[in-house]
């Protein structure tokens, strides 16, 4: 799952920076520590072999000179590859695909809200028994459509996420988990599994909605069209995720980036070495491997200057940056794996199923009737913070009409909650008269506020 750190940097501070740098999960250290350790081991091995082997003969001296010339050549030409350009472009492309796939993650909230709004019992029902049976049928229609929508998303996730594939390894697992019935499984087994058959449950859901409209559970044809459009939007998201999985970034581009970065790391093993100070050859001596009379000054050949083994700070930093850049691209290349920055679809599936079933529940869709109490009658509108803390209050002077308008918020009161079961409603026309009185009181308060606001604008 993606590592969340937004709460740690809610306020910009030095401690927030150090808290981020000290994290291990999802950090750059976790990605590159193994590669960087291997680089350091090979670098140290080459450095020790190059600096600590003594020069005891002209042949070794000539070999060291050739090695020094090769080191100079590699150091001079190691930066000819435009690695930062191609790697930066590649990472930008990968991050964009990662963000787009996140934006395409589907949620059935839109479909569930419309199902809750449009799939209702017919109004022309005379008997309570018929109303109870119709409510049961409405609940069945809503839950069936919601189940099909969630089944479509699970079928899509099964093809793109390995961890979802481990849970739902076969079609029978959908029956055991409650997403399918045995009859639906028989029909589903006739579909070619090569083409990601997540569209089958969507077709079933549209068929159920059309039957509900024909039976009067969807009042208007426009409601049915709105439901089908929302299902089409849901299908479009699933199809986009499937396309991202089927058509990745071209393999040749990925290979070029990986070969280029690791080639640069190998070259840095040579170019990052510190040059060794070689002894000078006397003028009267020539390097001839077959001449037995060749002798070197013992003080220059056998006792070369002891090299100082430096730590290649800048080479290590450069290698760490390029490796980190590459590891970022590798971890985001497929956002549905098991990396720290990948999307864990199992909590999303659980959330989608729970929320969508809760939305279409008849009990949750019917709010409780509001009852007027002394608290609701006397409660006044107020901000959580005092008016003195408001920004525009800081620039108000004593006696400013705007200041008077702000401090008069204590006069604002919430109108009494309409109670259809009050004693006044027992008489004919009581509700209409009480509503008119309350409406006139609210309008009077609004006119008073408008007059105060207009006077404050004129004075300012």
JOTA-V354766 format. One record per residue. N is the residue number from 0. RES is the residue in one letter. NEAR is the number of other ideal C-beta (glycine too) atoms within 12 Angstrom. D_CENTER is the distance of its C-alpha to the mean C-alpha in Angstrom with 2 decimals. Layout:
N;RES;NEAR;D_CENTER / N;RES;NEAR;D_CENTER
//
This chain:
0;X;20;8.85 / 1;X;24;6.46 / 2;X;22;9.13 / 3;X;15;9.23 / 4;X;20;12.06 / 5;X;11;12.15 / 6;X;11;15.25 / 7;X;19;16.99 / 8;X;18;17.03 / 9;X;12;17.77 / 10;X;12;21.21 / 11;X;10;21.95 / 12;X;12;24.45 / 13;X;11;25.71 / 14;X;14;24.96 / 15;X;18;21.24 / 16;X;15;21.30 / 17;X;12;23.22 / 18;X;17;21.05 / 19;X;24;18.04 / 20;X;16;20.40 / 21;X;14;21.74 / 22;X;20;18.69 / 23;X;14;18.89 / 24;X;18;15.84 / 25;X;22;13.25 / 26;X;22;15.98 / 27;X;27;17.83 / 28;X;22;20.91 / 29;X;21;19.65 / 30;X;26;18.93 / 31;X;29;22.22 / 32;X;18;24.75 / 33;X;14;26.41 / 34;X;29;26.85 / 35;X;28;28.02 / 36;X;17;30.45 / 37;X;19;31.94 / 38;X;32;32.36 / 39;X;25;34.18 / 40;X;15;36.44 / 41;X;22;37.53 / 42;X;31;37.97 / 43;X;23;40.15 / 44;X;16;42.18 / 45;X;28;42.97 / 46;X;28;43.78 / 47;X;16;46.15 / 48;X;19;47.89 / 49;X;29;48.31 / 50;X;28;49.53 / 51;X;17;51.46 / 52;X;19;53.60 / 53;X;22;56.96 / 54;X;34;58.79 / 55;X;19;62.16 / 56;X;24;63.35 / 57;X;29;63.28 / 58;X;19;61.25 / 59;X;24;58.42 / 60;X;31;58.71 / 61;X;24;58.43 / 62;X;22;55.44 / 63;X;31;53.71 / 64;X;23;54.52 / 65;X;16;52.95 / 66;X;25;49.84 / 67;X;24;49.76 / 68;X;18;50.19 / 69;X;20;47.38 / 70;X;29;45.15 / 71;X;18;46.07 / 72;X;16;45.39 / 73;X;25;41.92 / 74;X;23;41.03 / 75;X;14;42.26 / 76;X;15;40.34 / 77;X;26;37.10 / 78;X;17;35.23 / 79;X;15;36.32 / 80;X;22;33.15 / 81;X;15;30.62 / 82;X;32;27.87 / 83;X;20;25.83 / 84;X;15;25.88 / 85;X;25;24.93 / 86;X;33;22.32 / 87;X;21;20.69 / 88;X;20;20.73 / 89;X;34;19.29 / 90;X;32;16.31 / 91;X;19;15.72 / 92;X;23;15.93 / 93;X;32;13.59 / 94;X;23;10.78 / 95;X;19;11.57 / 96;X;28;11.51 / 97;X;32;8.14 / 98;X;19;6.83 / 99;X;19;9.50 / 100;X;32;8.79 / 101;X;24;5.49 / 102;X;17;8.01 / 103;X;29;10.59 / 104;X;33;9.55 / 105;X;39;12.83 / 106;X;28;14.16 / 107;X;44;17.98 / 108;X;28;18.35 / 109;X;27;20.06 / 110;X;43;22.45 / 111;X;37;23.23 / 112;X;25;24.07 / 113;X;34;26.37 / 114;X;44;27.92 / 115;X;33;28.64 / 116;X;21;30.20 / 117;X;32;32.19 / 118;X;43;33.31 / 119;X;31;36.18 / 120;X;29;39.67 / 121;X;21;42.49 / 122;X;11;44.38 / 123;X;11;47.90 / 124;X;19;48.24 / 125;X;10;51.50 / 126;X;10;51.44 / 127;X;11;49.13 / 128;X;11;49.15 / 129;X;15;47.88 / 130;X;19;45.12 / 131;X;15;44.00 / 132;X;16;43.96 / 133;X;27;42.01 / 134;X;25;39.40 / 135;X;17;39.00 / 136;X;26;38.62 / 137;X;33;36.04 / 138;X;29;34.01 / 139;X;22;34.37 / 140;X;36;33.23 / 141;X;43;30.13 / 142;X;29;29.14 / 143;X;33;29.94 / 144;X;46;27.79 / 145;X;43;24.83 / 146;X;35;25.49 / 147;X;41;25.62 / 148;X;51;22.32 / 149;X;43;20.55 / 150;X;43;22.65 / 151;X;45;21.52 / 152;X;48;17.81 / 153;X;39;18.89 / 154;X;38;21.09 / 155;X;43;18.38 / 156;X;39;16.07 / 157;X;36;19.28 / 158;X;29;19.69 / 159;X;35;16.34 / 160;X;33;15.39 / 161;X;22;18.18 / 162;X;24;17.61 / 163;X;31;18.03 / 164;X;22;20.99 / 165;X;15;22.57 / 166;X;21;22.65 / 167;X;29;23.89 / 168;X;15;26.17 / 169;X;18;28.61 / 170;X;28;29.28 / 171;X;18;31.40 / 172;X;21;28.48 / 173;X;32;27.33 / 174;X;20;30.79 / 175;X;16;30.76 / 176;X;24;27.44 / 177;X;18;28.81 / 178;X;35;26.76 / 179;X;31;29.93 / 180;X;22;33.65 / 181;X;15;36.28 / 182;X;11;37.47 / 183;X;28;34.06 / 184;X;23;33.66 / 185;X;14;36.98 / 186;X;18;35.93 / 187;X;30;32.53 / 188;X;19;34.38 / 189;X;12;36.16 / 190;X;21;33.07 / 191;X;11;32.38 / 192;X;16;29.24 / 193;X;8;28.66 / 194;X;14;27.16 / 195;X;27;24.22 / 196;X;29;26.10 / 197;X;38;23.32 / 198;X;29;25.34 / 199;X;32;28.23 / 200;X;39;26.90 / 201;X;38;25.98 / 202;X;26;29.60 / 203;X;31;30.84 / 204;X;43;29.03 / 205;X;30;30.54 / 206;X;22;33.91 / 207;X;35;33.74 / 208;X;37;32.99 / 209;X;23;35.87 / 210;X;21;38.18 / 211;X;32;37.17 / 212;X;27;38.01 / 213;X;14;41.31 / 214;X;21;42.15 / 215;X;22;41.53 / 216;X;34;38.35 / 217;X;32;36.55 / 218;X;20;38.91 / 219;X;16;38.27 / 220;X;15;37.34 / 221;X;14;34.87 / 222;X;25;32.89 / 223;X;31;32.82 / 224;X;19;31.69 / 225;X;25;28.81 / 226;X;38;27.71 / 227;X;29;28.01 / 228;X;19;26.04 / 229;X;32;23.12 / 230;X;39;23.37 / 231;X;22;23.50 / 232;X;24;20.25 / 233;X;42;18.70 / 234;X;33;20.44 / 235;X;22;19.22 / 236;X;33;15.54 / 237;X;39;16.69 / 238;X;26;18.90 / 239;X;24;16.35 / 240;X;39;14.25 / 241;X;30;17.69 / 242;X;20;18.70 / 243;X;31;15.84 / 244;X;28;16.96 / 245;X;15;20.60 / 246;X;12;20.62 / 247;X;22;18.76 / 248;X;28;19.54 / 249;X;13;23.35 / 250;X;12;24.58 / 251;X;12;27.17 / 252;X;21;24.70 / 253;X;24;22.77 / 254;X;15;26.21 / 255;X;22;27.45 / 256;X;37;24.64 / 257;X;28;25.08 / 258;X;19;28.86 / 259;X;26;28.95 / 260;X;38;26.98 / 261;X;26;28.93 / 262;X;24;32.14 / 263;X;35;31.59 / 264;X;34;31.11 / 265;X;22;34.37 / 266;X;31;36.18 / 267;X;37;35.11 / 268;X;31;37.06 / 269;X;31;40.16 / 270;X;30;39.42 / 271;X;33;38.18 / 272;X;33;41.50 / 273;X;24;44.06 / 274;X;24;47.33 / 275;X;33;50.32 / 276;X;17;53.56 / 277;X;27;56.25 / 278;X;27;59.99 / 279;X;17;62.31 / 280;X;23;64.73 / 281;X;17;68.34 / 282;X;7;69.84 / 283;X;10;72.68 / 284;X;20;70.33 / 285;X;16;68.61 / 286;X;22;66.00 / 287;X;15;67.77 / 288;X;14;66.51 / 289;X;10;69.96 / 290;X;13;72.10 / 291;X;9;73.25 / 292;X;11;74.81 / 293;X;21;71.43 / 294;X;20;70.85 / 295;X;28;68.31 / 296;X;20;68.74 / 297;X;14;67.80 / 298;X;13;66.39 / 299;X;22;63.94 / 300;X;27;63.13 / 301;X;16;63.00 / 302;X;14;61.67 / 303;X;25;58.81 / 304;X;15;56.86 / 305;X;11;54.47 / 306;X;22;50.94 / 307;X;13;48.45 / 308;X;17;45.20 / 309;X;18;42.45 / 310;X;16;38.74 / 311;X;25;36.98 / 312;X;12;34.51 / 313;X;15;33.49 / 314;X;29;33.32 / 315;X;26;31.10 / 316;X;18;28.82 / 317;X;26;28.70 / 318;X;36;28.05 / 319;X;28;25.30 / 320;X;26;23.50 / 321;X;39;23.89 / 322;X;34;22.94 / 323;X;27;19.82 / 324;X;34;18.90 / 325;X;37;19.63 / 326;X;34;17.79 / 327;X;31;14.53 / 328;X;35;15.15 / 329;X;30;16.29 / 330;X;30;13.37 / 331;X;35;10.87 / 332;X;32;13.63 / 333;X;26;12.83 / 334;X;36;9.27 / 335;X;38;11.14 / 336;X;24;13.48 / 337;X;19;14.21 / 338;X;27;12.92 / 339;X;26;11.39 / 340;X;33;8.15 / 341;X;27;8.15 / 342;X;33;6.92 / 343;X;25;9.93 / 344;X;37;11.34 / 345;X;26;14.40 / 346;X;18;13.30 / 347;X;29;11.81 / 348;X;34;15.24 / 349;X;20;17.08 / 350;X;21;15.60 / 351;X;35;16.33 / 352;X;30;19.80 / 353;X;21;20.72 / 354;X;25;19.77 / 355;X;38;21.27 / 356;X;30;24.44 / 357;X;22;24.76 / 358;X;31;24.61 / 359;X;36;27.37 / 360;X;21;29.57 / 361;X;27;32.84 / 362;X;15;33.31 / 363;X;19;30.04 / 364;X;24;30.61 / 365;X;14;33.98 / 366;X;8;33.83 / 367;X;8;36.79 / 368;X;12;39.61 / 369;X;16;39.64 / 370;X;16;42.73 / 371;X;23;44.14 / 372;X;13;44.85 / 373;X;10;46.37 / 374;X;13;43.00 / 375;X;17;41.56 / 376;X;17;44.83 / 377;X;14;45.00 / 378;X;17;41.35 / 379;X;17;40.76 / 380;X;16;37.68 / 381;X;16;36.58 / 382;X;15;33.70 / 383;X;8;32.15 / 384;X;10;33.43 / 385;X;13;36.97 / 386;X;22;38.04 / 387;X;14;39.22 / 388;X;12;35.66 / 389;X;19;34.84 / 390;X;11;34.53 / 391;X;16;37.11 / 392;X;21;39.46 / 393;X;14;39.83 / 394;X;12;41.58 / 395;X;22;43.93 / 396;X;13;47.54 / 397;X;9;50.01 / 398;X;11;51.35 / 399;X;21;48.59 / 400;X;22;48.27 / 401;X;27;44.49 / 402;X;24;44.74 / 403;X;23;46.99 / 404;X;29;44.59 / 405;X;29;41.71 / 406;X;22;43.92 / 407;X;21;45.19 / 408;X;21;41.95 / 409;X;16;43.81 / 410;X;17;45.82 / 411;X;22;42.85 / 412;X;19;42.87 / 413;X;20;40.95 / 414;X;26;43.27 / 415;X;25;44.50 / 416;X;22;42.47 / 417;X;24;44.29 / 418;X;22;45.78 / 419;X;18;47.29 / 420;X;15;49.19 / 421;X;20;51.05 / 422;X;12;54.81 / 423;X;21;55.18 / 424;X;17;53.69 / 425;X;12;56.52 / 426;X;12;58.78 / 427;X;9;58.40 / 428;X;12;56.41 / 429;X;19;55.18 / 430;X;20;51.50 / 431;X;16;52.11 / 432;X;16;54.27 / 433;X;24;51.91 / 434;X;22;48.96 / 435;X;15;51.06 / 436;X;18;52.03 / 437;X;24;48.46 / 438;X;17;47.31 / 439;X;15;50.16 / 440;X;19;49.28 / 441;X;19;45.67 / 442;X;15;46.87 / 443;X;16;49.39 / 444;X;23;46.80 / 445;X;16;44.60 / 446;X;14;47.68 / 447;X;18;48.57 / 448;X;22;45.13 / 449;X;15;45.38 / 450;X;17;48.85 / 451;X;26;47.71 / 452;X;20;44.82 / 453;X;16;47.21 / 454;X;17;49.74 / 455;X;22;47.17 / 456;X;14;46.19 / 457;X;11;49.89 / 458;X;17;50.71 / 459;X;16;47.85
//
